[in-house]
Amino acid sequence: MEELIWKYIDNDCTEAEVQHIKHLLATDPSFESKYQEIVQFDNIFTDQKHAVISADFKVSLAHKIEKQVATLPVQTEIIPAKWWILTAIIAVSIMILAMKLPNQNSILVDINIPIDERTMAIASWSMIGFLFLTLIDYLFNNKTIFRKHTFFLA
């Protein structure tokens, strides 16, 4: 109901909502007291004068906020992205190796789905492309780390 009262105060109500609020104000004393409370609250904010802030104060405040943000602890990852990338590369390598070896897959589950060379090539390139894009994303997100160690990103 509070949202409806705020809409009414801000003149954002439809005609049906206005009629409904007027009916509630006339018949429901608890609704009217809530309405009066919100109107008083709104008057407090509308009566407040806006303070003029100097540009120097704004700059000083922005610097203080930047310092506080810089001192906040960095959110740690549970498992670093480099381990996910390494695990994915190893998994893809094992899958490609297992599929390429002729009659050496006795430890693998036998799936009786015929897979031709073209399908294998598409799957292999898709996995390699995914890993490549993941690695590129990781590099761009952590480019400051790599700038220290590489010449071409500096």
C-alpha positions in Angstrom: 0.0 0.0 0.0 2.9 2.3 0.7 3.9 2.2 -3.0 0.4 3.2 -4.0 0.5 6.1 -1.5 3.8 7.3 -2.9 2.4 7.1 -6.4 -0.5 9.2 -5.3 1.7 11.8 -3.7 3.9 11.9 -6.9 0.8 12.2 -9.1 1.7 9.0 -11.0 -1.6 7.1 -10.3 -4.2 6.1 -12.8 -7.7 7.4 -12.4 -8.9 4.1 -10.9 -6.0 4.2 -8.4 -6.9 7.8 -7.4 -10.5 6.8 -6.8 -9.4 3.7 -4.8 -7.1 5.8 -2.6 -9.8 8.5 -2.0 -12.2 5.7 -1.0 -9.7 4.2 1.4 -8.9 7.6 2.9 -12.6 8.2 3.5 -13.4 4.7 5.0 -10.2 3.3 6.5 -8.6 5.2 9.5 -5.5 3.1 9.6 -4.9 3.8 5.9 -5.4 7.5 6.5 -2.9 7.5 9.4 -0.4 5.8 7.2 -1.1 8.3 4.4 -0.6 11.2 6.8 2.7 9.7 8.1 4.0 9.4 4.5 2.9 12.9 3.6 4.8 14.3 6.7 7.8 12.2 5.7 7.6 13.6 2.1 7.3 17.2 3.4 10.5 16.8 5.4 12.4 16.0 2.3 10.8 18.6 0.1 11.4 21.3 2.7 15.1 20.6 2.9 17.3 23.2 1.2 20.0 21.8 -1.1 23.5 22.7 0.0 25.9 24.1 -2.6 29.1 22.1 -2.6 32.3 23.6 -3.8 34.4 21.9 -6.6 37.4 21.5 -4.2 35.2 19.7 -1.7 33.9 17.4 -4.5 37.5 16.6 -5.6 38.6 16.0 -2.1 35.7 13.7 -1.4 36.3 11.8 -4.6 40.0 11.3 -3.6 39.0 10.0 -0.2 36.6 7.6 -1.7 39.2 6.3 -4.1 41.6 5.8 -1.3 39.1 3.8 0.7 38.1 1.7 -2.3 41.8 1.0 -3.0 42.3 -0.3 0.6 39.3 -2.7 0.4 40.3 -6.3 0.4 40.4 -7.9 -3.0 37.8 -10.6 -3.5 39.6 -13.9 -3.7 38.8 -16.7 -6.0 38.1 -20.1 -4.6 39.8 -21.7 -7.6 42.0 -19.4 -9.7 41.1 -19.1 -13.3 44.6 -20.3 -14.4 43.8 -23.7 -12.7 40.5 -23.9 -14.6 42.3 -23.1 -17.9 45.0 -25.7 -17.2 42.5 -28.3 -16.2 40.4 -27.7 -19.4 43.5 -27.9 -21.6 44.5 -31.2 -20.0 41.0 -32.6 -20.3 40.7 -31.6 -23.9 44.1 -33.1 -24.7 43.2 -36.4 -23.1 39.9 -36.5 -24.9 41.5 -35.8 -28.3 44.3 -38.3 -27.6 41.9 -41.0 -26.6 39.8 -40.5 -29.7 42.7 -40.5 -32.0 44.4 -43.6 -30.8 43.2 -46.7 -32.7 41.8 -49.6 -30.6 43.6 -48.3 -27.5 40.4 -47.1 -25.7 39.7 -50.2 -23.6 39.6 -48.0 -20.5 37.0 -45.7 -22.0 33.3 -46.2 -22.1 32.2 -47.7 -25.3 29.8 -45.4 -27.1 28.4 -46.9 -30.2 27.8 -43.6 -32.0 29.6 -43.4 -35.3 31.8 -40.3 -35.4 33.4 -39.4 -38.7 36.6 -37.4 -39.1 34.7 -34.2 -40.0 32.7 -34.4 -36.7 35.9 -35.0 -34.7 37.6 -32.1 -36.4 34.7 -29.7 -35.7 34.6 -30.9 -32.0 38.3 -30.5 -31.6 38.4 -27.0 -33.1 35.4 -26.0 -31.1 37.1 -27.0 -27.8 40.4 -25.4 -28.9 38.6 -22.2 -29.8 36.8 -22.2 -26.5 40.0 -22.6 -24.6 41.7 -19.9 -26.7 38.9 -17.4 -26.1 38.9 -18.3 -22.3 42.6 -17.7 -22.2 42.3 -14.4 -24.1 39.6 -13.3 -21.7 41.7 -14.2 -18.7 44.7 -12.2 -20.2 42.6 -9.1 -20.9 41.1 -9.3 -17.4 44.5 -9.6 -15.8 46.5 -7.5 -18.3 48.3 -5.6 -15.5 49.9 -8.8 -14.3 51.1 -9.7 -17.7 52.4 -6.2 -18.4 55.0 -6.7 -15.8 56.3 -9.8 -17.4 55.9 -9.2 -21.1 57.3 -6.6 -23.4 54.6 -6.6 -26.1 51.7 -5.6 -23.8 53.5 -2.7 -22.2 
